[in-house]
Amino acid sequence: MIDPFGRRVTYLRVSVTDRCDLRCVYCMSEDMTFLPKADLLSLEELAQVCTGFIDLGIEKIRITGGEPLVRKNVMHLMERLGSLLVPAGHSGPGLRELTLTTNATQLDRHASALRACGVRRINVSLDSLNPDRFRTISRWGDLDKVLKGLKAAQKAGLQVKINMVALRGVNDDELLPMVAWCGAEGFDLTLIETMPMGEIDIHRADQYLSLAEVRQRIEQRHTLTDIPDLNTGGPARYVRCHETGGRIGFITPMSHNFCESCNRIRLTCTGQLYMCLGQDDHLDLREVVRQHPDAPHAVQDAILGAIARKPKGHDFIIDRSVSAPAVVRHMSVTGG
């Protein structure tokens, strides 16, 4: 699949639910109204659609949410997708990586099963190592439960990357401790700027912290070396931290547009295919799937038509004079 700008699309992020057992302040309102379960693609439909994407050239699938591990029987989907992974060393087309983004609250129960399904790497959203602050950011999260899940992931042999949203005046004093902790635990760390998606209870201008400023702060304590050859096609720009030996990624949707090498598309739990996280144009793939349950080529044709209108990039902006978010849907709906 090649988009209008010559970018090869090989990465699909699939949200399996908009629900979450946390209510992080930059992601959701406290009193969220979630989608009716009848609106969601069934696990069988999700597997069917993912198979179609793989046939078209998708090589990496990341399962997301909300919190994906709260979806009932989600491990059935993971097992099905895991069975589609090509063997190591296989040189032909096919699914090469199956991974997951999670808040780790359910990892204690599922880490070993994820490994058995072929998952080797996971991303864990964690914005504070202070139990009280973690509870404030997530509104009711239990940090001990998250740390227990991370230990289970390590025991199962899963490689962990921590995702931390940098929030001015909230957790920006924990940036250096997080770098040190991730280095000690053997975790990579990715820092992320807050994005103007969905109505939340405060203005994002109060939260926004440029990662250019964050990097300057880290470099007052650590030596960072760019890793220019590490290009995953994703938004992160990576450095090596000399003192810890770990990698740190910077995702900068606001201060530096990262779209020039975008290789990804996103499928929501309701079957809406978004060609760009920061644009509203989408394909209603659920309608196509349900109108043509026995015609996979109709689904693939619709997908190719959507790829042909993938935009060059997003138009995110955080401006105190603008009250509405750049994109109405919450991050939890699109799956990050």
Backbone torsions as a table, in degrees:
resi	resn	phi	psi	omega
1	MET	NA	119.7	180.0
2	ILE	-117.4	128.7	-178.8
3	ASP	-85.7	176.8	-175.8
4	PRO	-62.6	-13.1	-177.7
5	PHE	-108.4	16.3	174.7
6	GLY	79.8	9.5	179.8
7	ARG	-85.9	131.6	178.3
8	ARG	-83.7	122.8	-177.2
9	VAL	-91.2	113.7	-175.7
10	THR	-129.3	1.0	-170.0
11	TYR	-128.8	123.1	179.8
12	LEU	-118.8	126.2	173.2
13	ARG	-103.4	126.2	-173.8
14	VAL	-118.6	115.0	173.4
15	SER	-84.4	126.5	-179.7
16	VAL	-100.3	-9.9	177.1
17	THR	-163.4	150.0	172.4
18	ASP	-93.9	-2.0	-176.6
19	ARG	-85.2	153.9	179.0
20	CYS	-150.8	152.2	177.5
21	ASP	-90.4	3.3	172.4
22	LEU	-122.6	171.3	178.3
23	ARG	-138.1	62.0	-174.3
24	CYS	-57.2	138.4	-167.4
25	VAL	-66.3	-25.3	179.9
26	TYR	-89.9	-6.7	-173.4
27	CYS	-110.4	-44.2	-171.9
28	MET	-132.8	158.3	164.6
29	SER	-77.3	158.1	-179.1
30	GLU	-65.8	-39.3	-179.2
31	ASP	-104.4	73.2	-178.7
32	MET	-75.8	144.0	169.9
33	THR	-104.4	114.0	-176.3
34	PHE	-90.4	162.3	-177.6
35	LEU	-68.7	146.6	172.3
36	PRO	-61.4	140.2	-176.7
37	LYS	-60.1	-28.1	-179.9
38	ALA	-65.6	-21.5	-179.8
39	ASP	-78.5	-16.6	-175.4
40	LEU	-79.9	146.4	169.0
41	LEU	-61.5	138.8	174.4
42	SER	-68.9	163.8	177.1
43	LEU	-61.9	-34.6	177.4
44	GLU	-65.7	-41.0	177.8
45	GLU	-66.1	-40.4	177.7
46	LEU	-61.0	-42.7	178.6
47	ALA	-64.1	-40.5	179.3
48	GLN	-62.6	-45.8	-178.5
49	VAL	-66.3	-43.1	179.9
50	CYS	-61.9	-38.8	177.2
51	THR	-61.3	-41.7	177.1
52	GLY	-62.2	-40.5	177.9
53	PHE	-64.3	-41.4	178.8
54	ILE	-61.4	-41.8	178.4
55	ASP	-61.8	-26.4	180.0
56	LEU	-89.2	-4.2	175.3
57	GLY	121.6	3.7	176.0
58	ILE	-68.5	130.3	-177.3
59	GLU	-111.2	-17.4	-178.3
60	LYS	-137.0	131.9	176.2
61	ILE	-124.0	128.2	174.0
62	ARG	-113.0	124.7	177.3
63	ILE	-88.7	129.6	-176.9
64	THR	-135.0	-174.6	175.6
65	GLY	-135.2	-137.3	15.6
66	GLY	27.7	-148.7	173.8
67	GLU	-103.4	108.4	-172.0
68	PRO	-61.7	-30.5	-175.1
69	LEU	-78.2	-0.7	172.0
70	VAL	-90.0	-8.2	177.3
71	ARG	-71.6	126.8	-177.4
72	LYS	-60.6	130.3	177.5
73	ASN	63.7	24.1	-178.3
74	VAL	-61.5	-25.9	-179.8
75	MET	-66.7	-22.9	174.1
76	HIS	-63.2	-40.6	177.4
77	LEU	-66.8	-42.8	179.7
78	MET	-60.5	-40.7	178.9
79	GLU	-64.5	-41.9	179.9
80	ARG	-63.5	-45.7	179.9
81	LEU	-69.0	-36.7	177.8
82	GLY	-60.3	-32.7	179.3
83	SER	-69.2	-14.9	-179.5
84	LEU	-92.5	-6.3	179.1
85	LEU	-63.7	135.1	178.1
86	VAL	-76.2	150.0	179.5
87	PRO	-62.1	150.7	176.7
88	ALA	-57.4	136.5	-179.4
89	GLY	86.7	-6.5	178.7
90	HIS	-67.5	129.5	-173.8
91	SER	-95.9	-9.4	-177.4
92	GLY	-86.1	-175.5	179.3
93	PRO	-71.2	162.4	176.8
94	GLY	144.2	176.9	-179.9
95	LEU	-76.0	120.7	-175.6
96	ARG	-106.0	-19.4	-179.1
97	GLU	-149.3	134.3	172.9
98	LEU	-122.5	124.3	-175.6
99	THR	-142.0	-177.0	-168.5
100	LEU	-151.3	142.7	168.0
101	THR	-112.3	130.9	-172.6
102	THR	-147.3	162.2	172.8
103	ASN	-93.2	1.0	173.4
104	ALA	76.8	-0.4	-178.6
105	THR	-66.7	-24.3	-178.5
106	GLN	-107.5	3.8	-173.6
107	LEU	-67.3	-30.1	-179.5
108	ASP	-56.8	-33.6	-179.4
109	ARG	-86.5	-27.1	-167.0
110	HIS	-115.9	-7.8	-172.7
111	ALA	-58.0	-48.1	-178.3
112	SER	-63.6	-39.6	179.5
113	ALA	-67.6	-36.1	176.9
114	LEU	-62.6	-43.4	177.2
115	ARG	-60.2	-41.4	-179.5
116	ALA	-65.4	-26.2	179.3
117	CYS	-80.3	-7.0	-179.3
118	GLY	105.5	0.8	176.0
119	VAL	-72.4	132.0	179.7
120	ARG	-118.9	-24.9	-178.6
121	ARG	-132.4	143.9	174.8
122	ILE	-135.8	152.4	170.4
123	ASN	-104.6	135.2	-180.0
124	VAL	-121.6	123.8	178.0
125	SER	-80.3	119.1	-177.9
126	LEU	-150.5	114.7	-171.0
127	ASP	-107.3	-2.6	178.7
128	SER	-162.4	145.6	173.7
129	LEU	-102.9	5.4	176.2
130	ASN	-95.5	119.1	-174.2
131	PRO	-55.8	-42.6	-179.2
132	ASP	-68.7	-41.9	179.7
133	ARG	-68.6	-39.2	177.0
134	PHE	-58.9	-41.6	178.5
135	ARG	-64.9	-36.9	178.9
136	THR	-67.8	-46.5	-179.0
137	ILE	-65.1	-41.8	-177.0
138	SER	-90.6	-5.8	178.7
139	ARG	76.9	-29.2	173.3
140	TRP	-158.0	19.7	-176.1
141	GLY	-72.1	153.9	179.1
142	ASP	-110.4	108.1	-176.5
143	LEU	-61.3	-36.8	-179.9
144	ASP	-59.0	-37.1	179.5
145	LYS	-66.0	-39.1	178.1
146	VAL	-65.8	-46.3	-179.3
147	LEU	-64.2	-34.9	175.6
148	LYS	-64.7	-39.7	177.4
149	GLY	-64.8	-38.9	178.0
150	LEU	-65.2	-39.3	176.8
151	LYS	-62.9	-39.5	178.1
152	ALA	-64.2	-38.7	177.9
153	ALA	-63.7	-43.9	178.2
154	GLN	-62.2	-43.5	-179.6
155	LYS	-63.2	-34.4	-179.9
156	ALA	-78.3	-8.4	179.2
157	GLY	87.4	22.1	177.9
158	LEU	-88.0	134.1	174.3
159	GLN	-78.8	131.8	-173.2
160	VAL	-114.0	134.4	168.0
161	LYS	-119.4	130.1	178.9
162	ILE	-90.6	130.2	172.9
163	ASN	-103.7	122.6	-179.7
164	MET	-125.0	121.6	174.3
165	VAL	-83.2	122.5	-179.0
166	ALA	-82.3	119.5	-174.3
167	LEU	-122.5	117.4	-177.7
168	ARG	-61.1	130.7	177.4
169	GLY	74.4	2.7	-178.9
170	VAL	-115.0	-59.3	-178.2
171	ASN	-132.1	13.2	-175.9
172	ASP	-69.1	-15.9	175.2
173	ASP	-81.4	-4.4	-179.7
174	GLU	-102.3	4.6	-176.7
175	LEU	-61.2	-50.7	-179.6
176	LEU	-66.6	-43.7	174.8
177	PRO	-59.4	-35.9	179.2
178	MET	-67.4	-40.2	176.5
179	VAL	-58.8	-46.2	-178.4
180	ALA	-66.0	-43.4	-178.2
181	TRP	-64.6	-44.3	179.2
182	CYS	-62.7	-40.0	177.5
183	GLY	-61.8	-41.8	-179.2
184	ALA	-67.8	-34.4	-177.9
185	GLU	-85.9	-11.4	-176.9
186	GLY	82.2	21.1	178.8
187	PHE	-96.9	139.6	164.3
188	ASP	-73.2	158.9	-179.1
189	LEU	-130.3	132.3	172.1
190	THR	-120.0	126.4	177.1
191	LEU	-99.4	141.2	-171.2
192	ILE	-132.7	136.6	171.6
193	GLU	-79.0	143.0	176.5
194	THR	-64.3	145.7	-175.3
195	MET	-118.5	144.5	-177.1
196	PRO	-80.9	72.9	-179.3
197	MET	-123.7	119.4	175.6
198	GLY	78.2	150.0	177.0
199	GLU	-73.6	129.1	173.3
200	ILE	-124.9	-176.0	-170.2
201	ASP	-84.4	-9.6	177.4
202	ILE	-134.1	166.4	178.8
203	HIS	-80.3	133.2	-176.4
204	ARG	-66.5	-19.0	175.5
205	ALA	-61.0	-27.3	177.8
206	ASP	-74.0	-21.7	-177.4
207	GLN	-97.3	-25.2	-166.3
208	TYR	-64.4	132.1	176.8
209	LEU	-137.3	118.9	180.0
210	SER	-66.6	134.7	178.5
211	LEU	-74.3	-14.6	170.9
212	ALA	-63.0	-41.2	176.3
213	GLU	-67.2	-39.5	179.8
214	VAL	-62.1	-44.5	-179.7
215	ARG	-61.2	-40.0	178.4
216	GLN	-60.5	-40.3	178.9
217	ARG	-63.6	-44.5	-178.3
218	ILE	-64.2	-38.7	-177.5
219	GLU	-70.9	-11.0	172.7
220	GLN	-71.6	-20.5	-177.6
221	ARG	-115.8	-29.8	-172.8
222	HIS	-127.0	158.8	175.4
223	THR	-98.4	118.3	-178.4
224	LEU	-110.9	133.1	178.4
225	THR	-121.4	125.8	179.4
226	ASP	-60.3	145.4	174.6
227	ILE	-113.6	80.5	-170.9
228	PRO	-67.2	-25.1	-176.4
229	ASP	-84.8	-6.7	179.8
230	LEU	-87.7	87.4	-178.5
231	ASN	-118.9	103.2	-179.5
232	THR	-89.3	0.8	-173.7
233	GLY	81.0	-2.9	-177.7
234	GLY	-95.2	-174.2	-174.0
235	PRO	-80.9	-17.0	-173.7
236	ALA	-77.8	141.0	169.7
237	ARG	-110.9	125.3	-167.6
238	TYR	-103.7	148.7	172.5
239	VAL	-133.2	159.6	173.1
240	ARG	-103.2	132.0	177.0
241	CYS	-92.0	113.8	-173.2
242	HIS	-61.9	-40.2	-174.2
243	GLU	-71.3	-33.5	-178.5
244	THR	-101.6	-21.9	-175.6
245	GLY	82.5	-4.9	-176.6
246	GLY	-87.9	168.9	176.5
247	ARG	-100.4	144.0	175.1
248	ILE	-126.0	129.4	176.8
249	GLY	-107.6	148.0	177.5
250	PHE	-121.6	119.1	176.7
251	ILE	-107.2	114.4	-167.1
252	THR	-123.9	68.2	-179.0
253	PRO	-65.5	-23.7	-176.5
254	MET	-94.8	-48.2	-174.0
255	SER	-85.7	-20.1	177.5
256	HIS	-152.7	113.7	179.9
257	ASN	-62.4	128.7	-174.8
258	PHE	-109.0	22.6	-167.0
259	CYS	-85.6	-11.6	-169.4
260	GLU	-62.7	-26.5	-178.7
261	SER	-114.8	21.0	-175.0
262	CYS	-60.2	127.9	179.6
263	ASN	-122.2	19.2	-169.1
264	ARG	-125.5	156.9	172.6
265	ILE	-136.0	164.1	-173.0
266	ARG	-132.3	132.5	177.7
267	LEU	-112.3	123.6	179.3
268	THR	-80.8	168.0	-179.5
269	CYS	-65.4	-17.8	177.0
270	THR	-96.0	5.2	176.3
271	GLY	87.2	17.7	176.1
272	GLN	-89.1	122.8	-178.3
273	LEU	-96.1	114.9	178.7
274	TYR	-102.3	125.0	178.9
275	MET	-80.5	-16.3	179.2
276	CYS	-146.9	134.7	179.4
277	LEU	-61.3	-34.5	-173.5
278	GLY	-99.3	16.0	177.0
279	GLN	-127.4	155.8	-176.9
280	ASP	-92.5	-14.8	-179.8
281	ASP	-61.3	133.8	-178.4
282	HIS	-155.4	166.5	175.4
283	LEU	-110.8	131.6	175.3
284	ASP	-82.4	86.6	-176.8
285	LEU	-74.8	-25.5	177.5
286	ARG	-60.3	-43.2	178.9
287	GLU	-61.9	-42.5	-179.9
288	VAL	-64.5	-45.3	-178.9
289	VAL	-61.4	-42.7	-175.6
290	ARG	-79.3	-23.8	174.6
291	GLN	-80.3	-25.0	-176.7
292	HIS	-131.1	61.6	-174.6
293	PRO	-63.8	-24.3	-177.5
294	ASP	-114.2	21.1	-178.0
295	ALA	-130.7	77.8	-177.7
296	PRO	-60.4	-27.1	180.0
297	HIS	-67.5	-31.3	176.7
298	ALA	-65.0	-38.9	177.6
299	VAL	-65.9	-44.6	-179.2
300	GLN	-65.6	-38.3	177.1
301	ASP	-62.2	-40.3	178.8
302	ALA	-65.0	-40.2	178.5
303	ILE	-62.2	-46.2	-179.4
304	LEU	-62.9	-36.1	176.1
305	GLY	-63.8	-36.5	178.4
306	ALA	-70.0	-41.4	179.3
307	ILE	-60.4	-32.4	-179.2
308	ALA	-67.0	-12.4	176.8
309	ARG	-119.2	21.8	174.9
310	LYS	-62.7	126.3	-176.1
311	PRO	-76.0	167.3	-179.8
312	LYS	-69.2	-34.5	-179.2
313	GLY	-173.9	-178.3	-178.2
314	HIS	-92.2	172.0	-179.9
315	ASP	-124.9	37.7	-178.5
316	PHE	-61.1	140.1	171.6
317	ILE	-152.6	139.8	173.3
318	ILE	-114.9	115.3	-174.7
319	ASP	-139.7	124.4	-178.1
320	ARG	-59.3	-27.4	-179.7
321	SER	-76.2	-10.6	179.5
322	VAL	-107.1	114.8	-175.3
323	SER	-83.8	-31.5	-176.5
324	ALA	-82.5	145.5	176.3
325	PRO	-68.1	157.7	179.9
326	ALA	-63.7	-33.9	178.3
327	VAL	-128.3	130.5	-174.4
328	VAL	-69.4	-39.0	-175.6
329	ARG	-69.5	147.6	177.4
330	HIS	-76.9	154.0	176.6
331	MET	-54.3	-35.7	-176.6
332	SER	-66.4	-22.0	178.6
333	VAL	-77.1	-43.0	-176.7
334	THR	-80.7	-27.2	179.8
335	GLY	90.1	22.2	173.6
336	GLY	77.9	NA	NA
